[in-house]
Amino acid sequence: MVPSSTAMTTLTIGRRHLLQKSPSSFLSVQGRPSVPFPCIFFSTAPSQATATATATTTATEEPRKPRVVILGSGWAGFTLARRLSKSLFDVRVISPANHFLFTPLLPSTAVGTLEFRAIQEPVRTIRGLGHYYQAKASHLDLDKRVVSCEDLYKGTKFDVAYDYLCVAAGKKSNTFGTPNIERLEGVVVFFLKHLYHARQIRNRIVECFERATNPTIPAVQRDRLLSFIVVGGVRFC
């Protein structure tokens, strides 16, 4: 139970190594220090949207359900959105990825053992889901209980009010300051965390194989095309 003496209680979840400093994994919170992911915020006071809706609700209308906004569609966010009772809560999900990804099988899609559709489940298949926004959350206003978002395609900004907020946005791969990683990402350097990463790796491998079969390619260049370096990722190896 959330203590009634506080307007906001923060519960941090996940192992300690998931909470290490990463510039891309902090969300700006108005008037408060940045908060590391993944974490959950439980709001104990009604938002402006709730107060307005409650005031205008008549006796003949259904009472408004508390709104739960979930940031992220990964293991934590997707599971919470699926298991929350939709008869008790208005559940909404905000995430750039419109699907849940079964990451342990991600390397298998990169090498062609599995197809991409075999390891993903669309967010909109969650029965009773109030709404899904394909967007990025950029700012929290804890006083007004509003999440500021940016549309993934055109960058259009909009706000989503909440009564309860779950922040489960995950983490970004740490490059430990290795030179040229960011500059060459997607060209000759590839991460393996999202579905589009697996597609990039798969396409690059096929490209290297095809180029290596060209009879005009020198032996030295052919050996280079057929050389692959894996940093970490024991399951991929």
C-alpha positions in Angstrom: 0.0 0.0 0.0 1.2 3.5 -0.9 1.6 5.7 2.2 -1.1 8.4 2.3 1.2 10.9 3.9 3.2 11.4 0.6 2.0 12.5 -2.8 4.5 10.4 -4.6 6.4 7.3 -3.7 9.2 5.9 -5.8 9.9 2.2 -6.0 13.0 1.2 -7.8 13.0 -2.3 -9.4 15.6 -4.3 -11.2 19.2 -5.3 -10.4 21.8 -2.8 -9.4 23.7 -3.1 -12.6 20.7 -2.0 -14.6 20.7 1.3 -12.8 24.2 2.4 -13.6 24.6 5.8 -15.1 23.6 6.2 -18.8 22.8 9.6 -20.2 20.0 8.3 -22.4 18.3 6.5 -19.5 17.4 9.5 -17.4 14.1 11.3 -17.7 13.7 15.0 -16.8 11.3 15.5 -13.9 10.1 19.0 -13.2 11.6 20.4 -10.0 13.2 17.1 -9.0 16.4 15.2 -9.7 16.7 13.0 -12.7 15.4 9.4 -12.0 17.2 6.3 -13.3 15.2 3.6 -15.2 13.7 1.2 -14.6 11.4 2.4 -11.8 7.8 2.8 -10.9 5.9 5.8 -9.6 2.7 5.4 -7.7 0.6 8.6 -7.5 -1.7 8.7 -4.5 -3.6 11.9 -5.4 -6.0 12.3 -8.4 -4.8 14.1 -11.5 -6.5 17.1 -13.0 -8.1 14.8 -15.6 -9.6 12.7 -12.8 -10.8 15.6 -10.8 -12.5 17.2 -13.8 -14.1 13.9 -15.0 -15.3 13.1 -11.5 -17.0 16.5 -11.1 -18.9 16.1 -14.4 -19.9 12.5 -13.9 -23.6 12.1 -13.3 -25.4 9.3 -11.4 -26.3 7.6 -14.7 -22.8 7.4 -16.0 -20.1 4.8 -15.1 -17.5 6.1 -12.7 -14.2 6.9 -14.3 -11.5 4.3 -13.8 -8.1 5.4 -12.6 -5.7 5.8 -15.5 -2.5 3.8 -15.4 0.1 5.0 -17.9 3.0 2.7 -18.6 6.2 3.9 -20.3 7.8 1.1 -22.2 6.7 -2.2 -23.9 9.5 -4.5 -22.7 9.4 -7.3 -20.2 8.2 -5.1 -17.3 5.9 -2.8 -19.2 4.2 -5.4 -21.4 3.7 -7.8 -18.5 2.1 -5.1 -16.3 -0.1 -3.9 -19.1 -1.3 -7.4 -19.8 -1.9 -8.4 -16.1 -3.6 -5.3 -14.7 -7.3 -5.7 -14.4 -9.0 -3.7 -17.1 -12.2 -3.6 -15.2 -10.5 -1.6 -12.5 -8.0 0.5 -14.4 -7.8 2.5 -17.7 -4.4 1.1 -18.9 -2.4 3.0 -21.5 1.0 2.3 -22.9 3.6 4.8 -24.3 6.5 3.3 -26.2 8.5 3.8 -29.5 8.2 0.0 -30.0 4.7 -1.2 -30.8 5.6 -4.7 -29.8 7.0 -6.8 -27.1 10.3 -8.5 -28.0 11.4 -11.9 -26.7 15.1 -10.9 -26.6 16.7 -14.3 -25.8 15.8 -15.4 -29.3 16.9 -12.2 -31.0 20.2 -13.7 -32.2 18.4 -16.5 -33.9 16.6 -14.0 -36.1 19.8 -12.3 -37.1 21.2 -15.5 -38.5 18.0 -16.7 -40.1 17.1 -19.6 -37.7 13.9 -17.8 -36.8 11.8 -15.2 -38.6 11.3 -11.8 -37.0 7.5 -12.3 -36.4 8.2 -15.4 -34.3 9.7 -13.4 -31.4 7.4 -10.4 -31.2 3.9 -9.7 -29.9 2.1 -6.5 -30.8 1.1 -4.3 -27.9 -2.4 -3.9 -29.3 -3.1 -7.6 -28.8 -3.4 -6.8 -25.1 -7.1 -7.4 -24.4 -8.9 -4.4 -22.9 -6.0 -2.0 -23.4 -7.2 1.6 -23.2 -4.8 3.1 -25.7 -1.3 2.8 -27.2 0.8 5.8 -28.2 3.8 5.2 -30.4 5.9 8.0 -29.0 8.7 8.9 -26.7 8.2 10.3 -23.3 10.4 13.4 -22.8 9.3 15.0 -19.6 7.3 14.4 -16.4 5.2 17.0 -14.5 4.7 15.5 -11.1 2.5 18.3 -9.8 0.0 18.1 -12.7 0.6 14.3 -13.2 1.2 14.7 -16.9 3.6 12.9 -19.3 4.9 15.0 -22.2 5.4 12.9 -25.3 6.8 13.3 -28.8 5.3 11.5 -31.8 7.8 9.0 -33.2 7.3 10.1 -36.9 6.9 13.8 -37.0 7.9 14.8 -33.5 4.5 16.2 -32.7 4.2 17.0 -28.9 1.3 16.0 -26.8 0.5 15.3 -23.1 -1.0 12.3 -21.4 -2.5 12.7 -17.9 -2.2 9.8 -15.4 -3.3 8.7 -12.0 -0.6 6.0 -11.7 2.6 6.0 -13.7 5.0 3.1 -14.4 8.3 3.9 -15.8 9.7 0.8 -17.5 11.7 2.2 -20.4 14.7 -0.1 -20.0 18.4 0.8 -20.8 20.6 1.6 -23.7 23.7 -0.4 -24.5 26.8 1.1 -22.9 29.8 1.7 -25.3 32.1 2.6 -22.4 33.4 5.6 -24.4 34.9 3.4 -27.2 36.0 5.7 -30.1 34.0 5.7 -33.4 31.2 3.4 -32.1 28.5 5.9 -32.4 29.8 7.2 -35.8 29.9 3.8 -37.3 26.7 2.4 -35.8 24.6 0.9 -38.5 27.4 0.9 -41.0 30.0 -1.7 -39.8 29.1 -1.6 -36.1 25.8 -3.1 -34.9 24.1 -3.5 -31.6 21.7 -6.4 -30.8 19.0 -5.1 -28.6 16.0 -4.4 -30.9 14.3 -6.0 -33.8 15.8 -3.5 -36.3 19.3 -4.4 -35.0 18.8 -8.0 -36.0 17.6 -6.9 -39.4 20.7 -4.8 -39.9 23.0 -7.6 -38.9 21.2 -10.1 -41.1 21.3 -7.8 -44.1 25.0 -7.0 -43.5 26.0 -10.7 -43.3 24.2 -11.5 -46.6 25.8 -8.4 -48.2 29.3 -9.6 -47.1 28.7 -13.1 -48.4 27.5 -11.9 -51.8 30.4 -9.4 -52.2 32.9 -12.2 -51.2 31.7 -14.4 -54.1 32.6 -11.7 -56.7 35.5 -13.1 -58.8 37.1 -9.7 -59.0 37.5 -9.4 -55.2 41.2 -9.8 -54.1 41.8 -12.5 -51.5 42.8 -10.1 -48.8 39.5 -8.2 -49.2 37.6 -11.5 -49.3 39.1 -12.5 -46.0 38.1 -9.2 -44.5 34.5 -9.5 -45.8 34.2 -12.9 -44.2 35.6 -11.9 -40.8 33.2 -11.0 -38.1 33.9 -9.8 -34.5 31.4 -10.3 -31.7 31.9 -8.3 -28.5 30.0 -9.9 -25.7 26.7 -11.7 -26.4 27.6 -15.3 -25.5 24.2 -16.5 -26.8 24.9 -15.0 -30.2 28.2 -16.8 -30.4 
